Amino acid sequence: MSAEPGVRLGPDEVPSEQRGVQYRYHRDLFPALHDWESTERAIVAFTGEEGPRGLLGLDQMGHFGPQGCDLVADTVVTAAGEGGPGGATVDLCELGSGFGGALRYTVDRLTSCGITVRQAYGVDLVAEHCEVSGRISRAQGRAGMTEICASATAVPLPDASLDVVMVTGSMPHFPEPGDVMREAARLLRPGGLLVLTEEVSLTPGDQTPSPAFRETHPHGVFFTTPLADRLDQLDRAGFADVVRRDLTDWAVALLADRLKVVRIFRGSVASIYGSESADLIRDTLTAAREEYLAGRLLPALFTARRS
């Protein structure tokens, strides 16, 4: 695939097996997004809104939807108010940005809170995701956003070039999360901020999620990490001031609300994304919520500073 304007191709050593696995999974989940122009018209007709907020968070924002992006953006705003690197002007990237919905939403949220995003980079392994994201960004007139097709462990950006690195729910898609943490540290300026939402990626110990969870979150696409290992990965990467916020109660309530939306508007969601996608969205959110309630997964928000 040739690079679209605003889309960079990363190193040739992008792991082709994971690229294919992630592409097929997300293609099955949201095939309509690959015909973005038609899908956008249907979404606008349904919601009456344009841009990321009009999508109800059902397209590209993971299990936590726009509310998870709000957590990330609010953390960046707080850090800027405390004199963090970049202050009210930041360069940021999202690792595992997919179709770019979470990144665009977060940039808009930051802008509304008085934070200027000078450059925003979306890094994703799958070239097709980057191509679709680039088309959406250009259609919305986003000149300061660049899609980079690359592994999250080998991002073609200079050392110490960013103020913020964020991951909004993509941690389970990284087979080598420790390498991702090291790459995030390389990209950040001293004192730079790492923000992670752990949606279905963190376990309390060595136990694994249930077989029912694996029906919608298959092995090879979703990887989990014990909490102790995640803390060790952050420490080895050189991060300090690591804070984990337990989101269990918040996430259980949030997914219940999101499921209500899916069920109430099931016909409309199916008309936009297709019946199979609508049912898979419902089943995916249901399975995650059950794991939270059982304590087999630990939804969390991590923040850390590059030493």
N, C-alpha and C positions, 0 to 999 in steps of 0.2 A: 504494500500500500504506500503510495506517495504521500509526502507530508502536506497537509493543508496549511494555508497561511495561519501563523500563530501557533502551529503545532510543531514541536521539536521532536526529532527521533533521537533516542538515547543510544547507548552503546549497543553493538551487535550481539553482545553476550546476554541479552535478555533471555531468561530461561523459557524456552519455547513450550515445554510441557505445562508449566503453570499458566502461561499466557493462554494456551488453548483451553485448559480446564476452567479458568476464570471466565473466559469469553463465553464458553458454552453455557455455564451456569447462569450468568447474567442475561445472556440472549434468551434463554428459556423463561427467565423470570420477567423480563421486560422487553419482549420483541418489538412492541410498538414504538419504543424510543428510538429505534434505528430508522424509523420513518418520522423523524422529529417534527417536520413541518406540519404534517397531517395531524399528529398527536397533539401538538400545541394548539391547533385550532379547536380541537375537540375539548381540550382542557379549559381554554378561555371561554368557550361557549357554555361549559358546565359551571365554572366558578365565577365568571365575570371578572377575573383578575389575570394580569399578565405577569411573567417573571416567576421566580422560585416560589414565592409565597402562594401563588395561585394554584400550585400543584398539590396542595394538601399534604405535602411531605410523603406522598405515596410513590414517588418515582425514583429518587436517587439518594435518599437521605438515611438509609439503613433503618434499623429497628427503632431508633429514638426520634427520627424525623426532624422537623425544624426545631423542636424543643431541645434536642441534643445540640444542635448548632448554636442555639441561644446560650447554652452552658459554656461552650467554647468561646464564643464572642464576648460574653460577659467577663470571663476570666482574663481575656486579653485587655479589655477595657480597664479592669481593676489593676492589672500589672502596669499599664501605661500611666494610670493615676499615681502609682507608687514610684514612678521614675524609671521604669524598665527600659531596656534598649529600644531605641527608636522613638520613644515617647508617643506623641500623638501621630507620628508618621511611621509606618512599618512596612517592611518587605516580608511576605509570608508565603508558605507553600503548604499544600495538603498532600500527604503521602497516601496513595490509594484513593485517588479522587474520583474514579469511575466516570460517570457522565457529567460530573461537575456541579450537580445541583447543590450539594452541601457547601462547596466553596463559594459559589455565587451568592447563596443565601447569607453565608457568614460575612462576606465582604460587604453586602448591603447592610447587614446589622451593625457592623463596625462603623460604616460610614454614617449611619443614622445616629450613632453614639459619639460622633466627633472624632473618630480615628480615621486618618487618611491612609489608605492602602496604596502605596506607591507601585508595587509590583505584586501580583498574585500568581503563583504557579500551581498548576494541578498536575501531579505526577501519577501516572497509571501505567500498568504493565501492558494493557491491551490497546493496540493501535486503533481498533474500531471505537473504543470508548473515547479516546482522545479526539478522534475525528468528529464524532457526534458532539462532544462537549465544545469543540472549537466552532462548529456550526451554530450551536445555541448561543455561545458567547458573542459571536459576530452579529447574529440576528438581534441581540439585545444591546449592541453598541458598546461592548466592554473592551476598550482598547488596552487596558492595563492587565489583561489576563492572558497567560500563556499556558497551553497544555504541553506537557513533556511526556513522551512515551518512553518510559524507562522503568527499570526495577527500582523499588524503594530502597534497595541496598547499594545502588550505583547511580545516583542522580547527577546529571551533567550540569551542575552549578558549582561555582567556586567555594572553597572553604570560607567559613565565617561570613556568608553573604546574606543571611536572613536574620530577622528579629524573632520570628515565630514559625515554628513547625507544628502542624496540627494533624491529627488522625481522628476522623469522625466515624468511628465504627468499623474501619477496615482492618484493625489489628488481627482478626481471625483469618484474614486472607493472606497473611504473611507466614510462609513456612519457617523462616528464620528471623523471628522477631528481635533477637539480640543484635543481629547485623543491622536491622532497621534502626534500632536505638543508636547504634554507633554512627550510622549515616546521618541521623538527625543531629547528633552532637557535632559532627563535622560541619554541617551546613550552618549551624547557629553561631552568631557572634557571642563573645563572652557575656554571660548574663542573659543570653537569649532564652526564650520561653518555649517549652514543649508542652502541648496540651493533648491528651488522649481521652477519648470516650471508649471505655471497654464495654461493649454491648453483649457479645456472646463469645468472648475470647478468654475470660479469666475464670479459673476454677479455684476453690478454696484449698485444694490439695491435689493428690494424684488421681482422684476419682474422675471418671469421665461422664459426659452428659448421657442422657438416657437414649435407648434405641429410637424412641418416638421423636426425640429432637433430631437425631441423625437422618430421619426420613426427609426433613426439609433443610437440613444443614449437613450435607454429605461430607464424609471424610475426603481429604484431598482438596476440598474447596474451603472448608472451615477447620482451622487449627486452634486448639486451646492451650493455655499456659497456666500452670499453677501460680498463685499469687507470689509465693516466695521466689519463684524463678523470675517473675517480672521485676520485682524489686532488685534482684541481683543483676539483671540485664541493664537496668537503669544505672545502677552503681558502677558496673564495669564500663559503661559507655562514658562515664565521667559527669553524670548529672548529680546535682545537689538540690537541697530544699525540696525533696520529693514529698508530695502530699497526695494521699488517696482519699477521695470523698466517696463514701458508700452511698450508692444510688438505689439500693434495693427497693425501699418503699416507694420512692419517686417513680422508678421504672415499672413496678407492678401496676401502679395507678395509671401511668402514661399509656402503657400498652392496652390496658382495659379501655381507655378512651379512644385510642386509635382503632381498636377492634370494633367499637361502636360505630365509628365513621365508616369503616369498611362494610359493615353489615347493613347499616341504614342506607348507604348509597351504593350498595353492591351492584345494582343494575347500571348505574352511571359509570362506576369504576370499570365494570366489565365492558361497557360500550367503548371506553377509551383504550383500555389495555388488553381486552380479551377476557373471556370467561376463565380460562386456565390461569392466567396471571392473577386475576382477582382472587381466585380460590387459593393460589399459592401464597399471595400476600397474607391472607387471613390465616392460613395454616402456619406460616413462618412466624408471625407475631404470637400466635397461640402457643406454639412450641417453646418459644423463648420465655414467655411469661411463666409457663409451667416450671421451667428450670429455675427461674428466679425464686418462685414460691417454695420449691423443694431445696433451695440452697446449693444446687449443683453448679450454678453459674453466679458470678459476682459482678453485677453491673456497677461501674465505677467511673469516676472522673479523676484522671491523674494530671498533676501539674509538676513540672520540674524545671530547674534552671541549669543551663550549661555552665560548668565551672570555669 
